[in-house]
């Protein structure tokens, strides 16, 4: 088969590093580090900071919505990946390294700074370029990063009020259905009420 | 005799167990089979990699649900990351998190299996008593249109306006409160998932179910499976705890589901003459969203209650597809598509007035469609290699046009796709923009919740992995009882097809002991 995602991240990054030799200054551009809110379990501080920048670009927040940093998306994902197969975390880490690298950025995105050092508008343009790239694997990496970030962000209750979502109602007082043997005996004897769906008031469309 | 559900994480020392039948996996296949085997007085041990959760855990916490109830913590995907794969991983398997839609296997599929794959003795008449039994136990019945949520009514309303066939779905529920949270574990035990139905029966009949026990390898000699080698996992991290569980059964059943089941065989050197893991099908899904004046709240109410089979048969050279909808809790809704930043925030703020239609491709029917294959990488990770073929791209193009037509017929004010370069339509006159849009890997979001095949059933050892009784051709005491035995996809949601086949397999497996 053709180039795999893993090979792209490993060798592609290696190739980029080779190209970096005559442009060592570019490849050593400084990252803007963000101190983590807890001990990191998966990422280096540089990778974590890149993830913070990616997440804040994807989910910057507005007057109604918190930012990705507000709900600690990067911290949530650092914990999540620590509980996955180690290969998952290392794949994501490689993607973040590639995203952050200034030389890779110059070659792929025409930007000459590390991702964390870019302005918000440049970061947004970089991610847009990745999402629409003619290189399928760049779109794949974007899609993966976006999916994890969005899940962590919109899974956070702090984002829900702005979109009119109240979360799942509390069903703790709703009794479980009776044991099957008891229920079916009642049904087959004709003595039980048929199982009717409950058309909850908060289900648009459903009628009692 | 009452059995038990224990976590392997509680074992302080290696365990060695003998039994009549060992079943790997506690989902739709394993659970139905186990209940029947203990009923016949057999000593059954079941090993499940996931944890045992109950309704008290299911409180609508989406991150927790995906983290604990789904394969790879919700992050499973095809090898090229083009298709997100939703598969369950807990006691009860995918039935813990599926959306409850139940169908008997369609006649056209059973006929195709007989004619093309040589499947013998499996037709609607022979399956009927098995379906009747599971329909009774799981209370599978039609969910009336009066209880359908607004999201599902879009298909009904739009389909009716266009003259399409639409129908109400059957669901395995009893005491359902129409919450809409089936995908996160039922909060009231209304869904008759395996953990509250057949596994409950089986444990009361003597089943020994060991959770948090991942089977790493099957030991075998000649035509006999001899040992099952499991490892205790930490329930929270899934990291191996170093405590081994070894089972020596008279008969072994792999019910680990598509992808994981074939992967276990491959790890064990059981390759079925090169066919193991091949012919894996996924009902690849694409979707189109519609914007409505009225409140839709696509997260509320039974996730699926209406479907349309108008496009199941599109002619001899085209892939068919069927139409349903999907629940849109914010977390799941946000992960599809490619939007971000302010555009995505606006999209999400409109979510309560969005409805979604999905189309599921019926893969494996066209002669040239061999589906995907399960592969194991050097680091031990399991992947599904599945390429988006031209006939699938063509079907998705057609499906996008028809789904958009349905939205507009149902009253949508605008329609948008999940493309990387999003396509937005304001009227039905703009459908040509969908016909010229790109379709394929990473051009738009795709996902699946129906993984099937990989241990294909068939009429000859040369062309299949198991026979029509689900027995491995190369073994005398090894069966596969789950969705991996389907030689093609089904064209309908697969859970009841698995229940039915597992119910049918009870007698054959018991006779092998």
HADDOCK unambig.tbl for C-alpha pairs under 7 A between the chains (distance, minus, plus):
assign (segid A and resid 5 and name CA) (segid B and resid 80 and name CA) 6.64 0.50 0.50
assign (segid A and resid 57 and name CA) (segid B and resid 341 and name CA) 6.33 0.50 0.50
assign (segid A and resid 58 and name CA) (segid B and resid 340 and name CA) 4.90 0.50 0.50
assign (segid A and resid 58 and name CA) (segid B and resid 341 and name CA) 4.87 0.50 0.50
assign (segid A and resid 59 and name CA) (segid B and resid 340 and name CA) 6.72 0.50 0.50
assign (segid A and resid 59 and name CA) (segid B and resid 341 and name CA) 5.33 0.50 0.50
assign (segid A and resid 60 and name CA) (segid B and resid 341 and name CA) 6.14 0.50 0.50
assign (segid A and resid 83 and name CA) (segid B and resid 237 and name CA) 4.98 0.50 0.50
assign (segid A and resid 84 and name CA) (segid B and resid 72 and name CA) 6.74 0.50 0.50
assign (segid A and resid 131 and name CA) (segid B and resid 338 and name CA) 6.95 0.50 0.50
assign (segid A and resid 131 and name CA) (segid B and resid 420 and name CA) 6.36 0.50 0.50
assign (segid A and resid 132 and name CA) (segid B and resid 420 and name CA) 6.24 0.50 0.50
assign (segid A and resid 132 and name CA) (segid B and resid 421 and name CA) 6.89 0.50 0.50
assign (segid A and resid 136 and name CA) (segid B and resid 442 and name CA) 6.79 0.50 0.50
assign (segid A and resid 139 and name CA) (segid B and resid 442 and name CA) 6.35 0.50 0.50
assign (segid A and resid 140 and name CA) (segid B and resid 81 and name CA) 6.12 0.50 0.50
assign (segid A and resid 140 and name CA) (segid B and resid 82 and name CA) 6.94 0.50 0.50
assign (segid A and resid 140 and name CA) (segid B and resid 442 and name CA) 6.40 0.50 0.50
assign (segid A and resid 143 and name CA) (segid B and resid 338 and name CA) 6.97 0.50 0.50
assign (segid A and resid 147 and name CA) (segid B and resid 335 and name CA) 4.73 0.50 0.50
assign (segid A and resid 150 and name CA) (segid B and resid 334 and name CA) 5.80 0.50 0.50
assign (segid A and resid 150 and name CA) (segid B and resid 335 and name CA) 5.66 0.50 0.50
assign (segid A and resid 151 and name CA) (segid B and resid 331 and name CA) 5.06 0.50 0.50
assign (segid A and resid 151 and name CA) (segid B and resid 332 and name CA) 6.92 0.50 0.50
assign (segid A and resid 151 and name CA) (segid B and resid 334 and name CA) 6.65 0.50 0.50
assign (segid A and resid 151 and name CA) (segid B and resid 335 and name CA) 5.96 0.50 0.50
assign (segid A and resid 154 and name CA) (segid B and resid 330 and name CA) 5.87 0.50 0.50
assign (segid A and resid 154 and name CA) (segid B and resid 331 and name CA) 4.83 0.50 0.50
assign (segid A and resid 154 and name CA) (segid B and resid 334 and name CA) 6.79 0.50 0.50
assign (segid A and resid 155 and name CA) (segid B and resid 62 and name CA) 5.99 0.50 0.50
assign (segid A and resid 155 and name CA) (segid B and resid 63 and name CA) 5.71 0.50 0.50
assign (segid A and resid 155 and name CA) (segid B and resid 331 and name CA) 4.93 0.50 0.50
assign (segid A and resid 162 and name CA) (segid B and resid 349 and name CA) 6.70 0.50 0.50
assign (segid A and resid 163 and name CA) (segid B and resid 348 and name CA) 6.38 0.50 0.50
assign (segid A and resid 163 and name CA) (segid B and resid 349 and name CA) 4.44 0.50 0.50
assign (segid A and resid 164 and name CA) (segid B and resid 352 and name CA) 6.93 0.50 0.50
assign (segid A and resid 167 and name CA) (segid B and resid 60 and name CA) 6.83 0.50 0.50
assign (segid A and resid 168 and name CA) (segid B and resid 60 and name CA) 5.16 0.50 0.50
assign (segid A and resid 171 and name CA) (segid B and resid 187 and name CA) 6.50 0.50 0.50
assign (segid A and resid 171 and name CA) (segid B and resid 188 and name CA) 6.74 0.50 0.50
assign (segid A and resid 174 and name CA) (segid B and resid 188 and name CA) 6.42 0.50 0.50
assign (segid A and resid 175 and name CA) (segid B and resid 188 and name CA) 6.78 0.50 0.50
assign (segid A and resid 176 and name CA) (segid B and resid 188 and name CA) 5.46 0.50 0.50
assign (segid A and resid 176 and name CA) (segid B and resid 189 and name CA) 5.56 0.50 0.50
assign (segid A and resid 176 and name CA) (segid B and resid 190 and name CA) 6.93 0.50 0.50
assign (segid A and resid 177 and name CA) (segid B and resid 174 and name CA) 6.70 0.50 0.50
assign (segid A and resid 177 and name CA) (segid B and resid 175 and name CA) 5.68 0.50 0.50
assign (segid A and resid 177 and name CA) (segid B and resid 189 and name CA) 6.96 0.50 0.50
assign (segid A and resid 177 and name CA) (segid B and resid 190 and name CA) 6.68 0.50 0.50
assign (segid A and resid 195 and name CA) (segid B and resid 174 and name CA) 6.28 0.50 0.50
assign (segid A and resid 195 and name CA) (segid B and resid 175 and name CA) 6.48 0.50 0.50
assign (segid A and resid 197 and name CA) (segid B and resid 147 and name CA) 6.69 0.50 0.50
assign (segid A and resid 197 and name CA) (segid B and resid 175 and name CA) 6.96 0.50 0.50
assign (segid A and resid 197 and name CA) (segid B and resid 176 and name CA) 5.90 0.50 0.50
assign (segid A and resid 197 and name CA) (segid B and resid 177 and name CA) 6.53 0.50 0.50
assign (segid A and resid 197 and name CA) (segid B and resid 178 and name CA) 6.94 0.50 0.50
assign (segid A and resid 198 and name CA) (segid B and resid 176 and name CA) 6.60 0.50 0.50
assign (segid A and resid 198 and name CA) (segid B and resid 177 and name CA) 4.96 0.50 0.50
assign (segid A and resid 198 and name CA) (segid B and resid 178 and name CA) 6.02 0.50 0.50
assign (segid A and resid 199 and name CA) (segid B and resid 147 and name CA) 5.56 0.50 0.50
assign (segid A and resid 199 and name CA) (segid B and resid 178 and name CA) 6.36 0.50 0.50
assign (segid A and resid 200 and name CA) (segid B and resid 177 and name CA) 6.95 0.50 0.50
assign (segid A and resid 200 and name CA) (segid B and resid 178 and name CA) 6.49 0.50 0.50
assign (segid A and resid 203 and name CA) (segid B and resid 149 and name CA) 5.99 0.50 0.50
assign (segid A and resid 203 and name CA) (segid B and resid 300 and name CA) 5.30 0.50 0.50
assign (segid A and resid 203 and name CA) (segid B and resid 301 and name CA) 5.38 0.50 0.50
assign (segid A and resid 204 and name CA) (segid B and resid 149 and name CA) 5.79 0.50 0.50
assign (segid A and resid 204 and name CA) (segid B and resid 150 and name CA) 5.41 0.50 0.50
assign (segid A and resid 204 and name CA) (segid B and resid 295 and name CA) 6.75 0.50 0.50
assign (segid A and resid 204 and name CA) (segid B and resid 296 and name CA) 6.05 0.50 0.50
assign (segid A and resid 204 and name CA) (segid B and resid 297 and name CA) 6.73 0.50 0.50
assign (segid A and resid 205 and name CA) (segid B and resid 148 and name CA) 6.60 0.50 0.50
assign (segid A and resid 205 and name CA) (segid B and resid 149 and name CA) 4.85 0.50 0.50
assign (segid A and resid 205 and name CA) (segid B and resid 150 and name CA) 4.46 0.50 0.50
assign (segid A and resid 206 and name CA) (segid B and resid 146 and name CA) 5.71 0.50 0.50
assign (segid A and resid 206 and name CA) (segid B and resid 147 and name CA) 4.47 0.50 0.50
assign (segid A and resid 206 and name CA) (segid B and resid 148 and name CA) 5.31 0.50 0.50
assign (segid A and resid 206 and name CA) (segid B and resid 149 and name CA) 5.16 0.50 0.50
assign (segid A and resid 207 and name CA) (segid B and resid 146 and name CA) 5.60 0.50 0.50
assign (segid A and resid 207 and name CA) (segid B and resid 147 and name CA) 5.94 0.50 0.50
